[in-house]
Amino acid sequence: KAGVTQTPRYLIKTRGQQVTLSCSPISGHRSVSWYQQTPGQGLQFLFEYFSETQRNKGNFPGRFSGRQFSNSRSEMNVSTLELGDSALYLCASRAAGGGRGGNEQFFGPGTRLTVL
Amino acid sequence: LAKTTQPISMDSYEGQEVNITCSHNNIATNDYITWYQQFPSQGPRFIIQGYKTKVTNEVASLFIPADRKSSTLSLPRVSLSDTAVYYCLVGGLTGGGNKLTFGTGTQLKVEL
């Protein structure tokens, strides 16, 4: 079974621009979560989508948004990019339930975003 | 939010048992404890998850005392390939995403 895929793997943008990242979950997984990873802040939860609906949300500004399609693929959008948005953006999928507590997630390789 | 604290780094040798402890003093009643492993340029990989007492799978054990204010990931007989960053995660997506708190990670280095 293919793993979680993310595109693109690397991206360079300038301040003020917007960016869209894509994630394809493992086949059959309906939940997709997004995370931001930086050296300073570590791994931070952005949001989770399940059956095209945002189900959980972390503490990020409204510039960070996402959506999920009927085939469970998900996109994340960041508008008005700031230098501090430079990070590795990780997508994770899980099967229904995800184990008790819901934390058995499968991560993709990430998209490395650099904002200049 | 549950704040987690882990050692920044640990060193070990092949064949030894490694125990990494995570402190989470204000863990909530519904929170689970999960550990992930991450190699450079890769996403984290699920290792083990538990709520209380002891959980064991084919790669690790997780020990959680009765007060649940800490947890210990135990890796038996580590090898060079276990060199990675290990993250403790407290909370749970089913309990509300805004309660997910990752630890700062422990860099484990295994040598011959």
Interface residues (C-beta under 8 A of the other chain):
Chain A: V4 S31 S33 G42 L43 Q44 F45 F47 E48 R55 N56 K57 G58 N59 L90 C91 A92 R94 G98 G99 R100 G101 G102 N103 E104 Q105 F106 F107 G108 P109 G110
Chain B: D31 Y32 T34 S41 Q42 G43 P44 R45 F46 Q49 Y51 Y87 L89 G91 G92 L93 T94 G95 G96 G97 N98 L100 F102 G103 T104 G105
